[in-house]
Amino acid sequence: MKAELSLRLLATADDFDVAAAAWSSLLAQLPAAVVTQNVEYLQAYLQAFAPAPEQCMAVLVYADKQLVAVFPMRRASRQLLGLTLKVLEFPQLPMPIRDVLIAPGVAPQRVVDCLREQLHTLIGPWDCLHLADVPATSSLLTPLSGTVHRSSGLSNAISVAGAGYVQTRLNSNARNNLRRNIKKLSALGDYQCRTVTAPGKALEEAFSSFLETEAAGWKSVSGGKRAVKLHADQTQFYRTLLHTKAAQGLAHIHLLLLDGRAIASDYCVVTKDVSFSLKHGYDETYAAAAPGNILRAYTIDYYEQDATVNTLDLVSNWDWHSRWKPMQRTIHDVKIFNRSVPGYAALGLQTLRRRLQHARA
């Protein structure tokens, strides 16, 4: 006989701290994961941005006393096809790709049914659970009743499971450009690439170099002053996440140095066998030598030599990624409708619209 499912709501930083060990244990069971599924990511977000409780919650699903699912969420009100819906959606995390956690062997439909039956007792009425930008590996993409989903974009990654990616995957023009840029940089001074991973003074210095290089380009002088170092909450978030994951051996700052000064950086956090490149930047004073590309080639080689990492995830789909010939994976938009009057109406309208779109195609 299957154990009954029950829910628990995490609404404060203390709640997240108490549940952290069980959350991490569940994450370790998943065959694939994204960095935003780490409890430490949510804890760093809570600490840095101090959102209102309804803007960063998590619903935990238990089978008896065993944690079997985690749904991070926040409250929102959204218009959908003329209807005003009470919506639950992912918190506004700095990284675009997010996902829930559901233990292997636990049917996602059972979890969704439990949410429909019990969630209102914890948080009040709701009409739609809108989970945007989940990866193709998400368990939410299995057939679920009262649910619609669509592909919403692409995300790029580079396989570093083998060796010689730069030599075998890049075309001759890209390789030649890389060699020319290395010569340009060499003419300017002594350069070297290095990676800092261990907690301590060197890591803090590497983080400072990351902040400076990330801000040294267009982000700090145009585009609304979006560089991390210009915002105390963002700086605290990336520092907290870095030190927490570095203590586990799962954070890396890759640097390109010219005469001992950093001119490019890549801030990475590892989850499972994937290193997620969360932020990177370079000093545009040296744009003619393309320091970002030189550092990327080094980063690929670094992970090719690390048997624990098989993928370098670029977490987006920028046009400039194309020169690296990455794998492209779809990301998806999932809407799970509740058995409320607005929820039923929205599901019906959404289904009708999709049928009309298919008929026109």
N, C-alpha and C positions, 0 to 999 in steps of 0.2 A: 504493500500500500504506500502510495506516495505521500510524503510529508506535506502538511498544509503550509502554504506560504503566508508570510506576514511581513509587514512593513515597519520601518523605523525612519524617522526624519532627522537629518543632520542640518542644524540651522545656525550653529555658532562655531567659532574656531575650536573651542573646547570639545564639541561633539566630533569634529573632524579628527582631533588628536586622539580621542579615545578609540575611534574606529580605524585608525591608520594601519595597525598591524593586520587586522582581518582583511582590509581593503588591499594591501600589498600582497597578501597571500592569495587572494582571488586573482589579482592581475598576473601573478606568476603562473597560474594555471592556463591562461589564455594562449592559444597558438600564435597569435599576432596581436600587437597593440600599438597605439600611438601615444606620444609623450603626454598628452593632456589627460590620459587615463590614470596617470600616476597621482596618488593622493598628495604627494609632495608638491605637485604643480598647483593643485587647488589650494593647498595650505599657503604657498607663497603668494598666490593671488589674493587670498583673504588678508594676509598680513600686510601686503603692500597697498592694496586698493581700498581695503576696509569697506566693501559694499554693504548696503543694507541687507539684513537677513534674507529678505525675499528675492534678492538679486543674486545670491549664490547659496543654494541649498543642495542637498543630495538625498535621494530616497534610496534606502537600503532594503533589499529583499532577502528574507531569511527562509530557509527550509529547516524547521525546528530552530536550532541555535547556529546553523551553518549559514554564513553569508554566501548568497548565490548570485546576486545581481546588484549593481550600483547604477543609478540614474542621476547624474548631476543636472541641475535645472535652476531656472529662475522664473518668476512670474512676469507676464506681459499681457497686454491687450492688443489684439491685431484685427485688422479688417481682412476678410477673405470672401471674395465674391459678393460683396455687399452686406456680409454678416459681421457683427462684432463678436469676437470669440475671446474667452478666457483661455489664454495659451500658457503652456509651460514649455520653455525652450532652454537650450544650453546657456550657461553663464557667458558673459562677454569676455572670453579669455583672449590673451594676446595672440595665440596661434589659431589659424582658421580651421584646422581639421580636428574633430572631436568625436567621441564615441561613448556609448554606455559600456558596462561590463556585465556579461552574463556567463556564468560558469559553463564549461563544456558538459554536455549531458543533461543540461536543464533546457527544456523546450522554451524558446522565446515566447511562444503563444501563451504558455502558462503564466509567464511573468507579466505579459501585457494584460491578460485577464485579471490577474491579481491587482494590478494598478487600477483597472476600471472598477473593480469591486470595492477596493479599500482606500485608494488614495484620497478621496474626498474627505474622509474622516480625519486626515492629517492636515490638509492644506485648504479645504473648502472646495467649492464647485470648480470644475475645469472642463473645457470642451475639446481641447486639442493638445497633444504632446508633439511639438514641432521640433525635430532634431535635424538640424541642417549640417551639411558638409561632413557626413560620415564616410569612412573609407569603404572600398569595395569588399573588404574582409569583415565588415560589421555583421553581427548576428541579426541585426534589425532588417537585413535584406532578405531573410527567409520569408516565405509567404505568411502573412499575418492578417487576420480578419479585421475589417474596419480600418485598413491602413492603405495609404497611397504613397508611392515613392517614385522619384525620377532622378536621372543623372543630372548633376548640377554643375559639373566642371571637371577639370583634370588636375592632377598633382604629379610632379616629376620626382624620380629617384634614380640613383646610379647603383648598379650592382658592383660591389667590391668583394664578392666572394672568391673571385679568381685573382689573376695577376695580369699586369700589362694593359689595363683598360685604356689608358691614354694612347698607347702605341697601337692598339688593335681596333679600338672603337672610333677614335676621332679620325676625321678625314685628313688628307695630306695638307690641305690648306690650313686647318686648325693647328696641326702639329708644327707646321712651319712658322705660323704666327707666334706660337708659344715659344719656340726657340729664338725667334727674333726679339721677342719681348724680354726674355731672360738676358740676352746680350745687351739690350738697352739698359736694363736695370744694373747689370754688372758694370757698365760704363759709368754709372753714377756713384758707385761705392761698393762696399762689401755687403752682400745680402745673405741671409740664411732664413730657413723656416724652422720653427720649433713648435712643440705642443706641450701645454702645461695642464696637468691633470690632478696633482696631489694638493690637498689643502695646505695652506701656509702662505707665507709672504709672497712667494713667486706667483701663486694663483691670484692673489689680490692685485699684484702689479700687472698681471696679464689681463685681469678684468678692467683695470684702469686703461690699459692700452686698447682693449676692445671698445670701451666707451669713446675714446678719442678718435679711433679710426672709423667707427660707425657714424660719428658726427662730422667727420672731416669732408664728407662729400655733399651732395645736393640737399640731403635731409636737414642739415643745420642752417642752410642759407636760403632755402626756398621750400615750397611745399608745406607751409604752415608750421615750420619749426618742429619737425617730428622726430628728431634724433632722441635716442633713449636718454642721454646724459642731460638733456634739457628738461626732463620730467622726473621729479624725485620719486614718484610712485613707481614708474617703470624701472628706474635704476634700482630701487629696492627690490622689486620683483625679480629681476634677472640676477642680482647679487644673492638673494636668498635661495633661489632655485639652484644657482651654481654651487654654493657652498654645501647645500643639503645633498645634492647628487654627487659632488666631488668626494664627500665623505664615504660614499658607496662605490667610488671608482667609476662613476658613470657620467662625468662631465669633462669636457675637453675644450680648451681654448687654443685654437691654432693661430699662429702669428707669422707674418712675413716681416722680417726686420731688415732695415737698410742702415748700415753703420750703427747698429745697435738700437735703432728707434723703429717702433712698429709703424708700418705703413698699410697693413691690411690685416684683417682678423676674421675668424669664423668661430662662432659660439655654438657648441654642439652639446646635446644631452642624449644619452643612450637609453633606449628602452628595448628590452628583449635583445634581438640581434640587429637593431637598426640604430644608427646615429642620425639624429634629427638636427639639421642645420637651422637653428632658430633665428639667428641674426648674423649678418656679416656686413663688412664694409671696407672701404679703402680710402686712402688719402688721394683726392683727385688731383693734387699737385703732380702726382706721378702717373696720371691716367695714360700717358703715351706708352708706358711700359706695361699697361694692363696688370697691375699687381694682384687684382682679385682673381684673375685667371691663373697666375703663377701659384697663388696660394691654393686654389681649388685643385690644381694638378697634384700639389703636395698632399693635400688632404685625402684625395683618392688613393694615392700611394700609401699613405699612413694606414688607412683602413684595410687596404689589401694585405698588409702585413699583420693585421690584428685578426686572429682566428675567431674572435668572439663577435665580430661585426661583419654582416653580410651585405648591408645596404646603407647607402648614404641618402637620406631622404631630404629633398630640397623644399618640401612643404608648400610648394606653390607651382605655378605654371607660367613663369615669366618667359617672355620671348627669348631672352638671352640664354636660357637654359638649352636651347636647341643645339648650340655648338658642342654641347657635351653628349649629345645623342642619348638622352635619358630614357628610361622606361616611363610610360605615361599610364597612370591608373585613374579610373573614374572615382569621383566623389559623388555622394548622393544626398538628396533631400528627402526626409521621411516624415510623414504626418500620420500620427496615430490618433484617431478620433474617439472621443468618449461617448458613452450612451446617454448623452444629454440631448435636449431638443436642438440647441444650436449645433451640437456635434453631429447629430444625425443629418441635419439640413446641410451642413458644410460638406459632409462626406458625399451626400447625394449630388450636390452641385459640382463638386470636384470630379466625381466619377462621370457625370454627364459631360462636363467640359472635355475630359480626356477622350471620351468616345467620339465626340464631335471632331476633335483634333485628328484622331486616327482616321475618321471617315473622310476628312479633307485631304489627308496625306496621299 
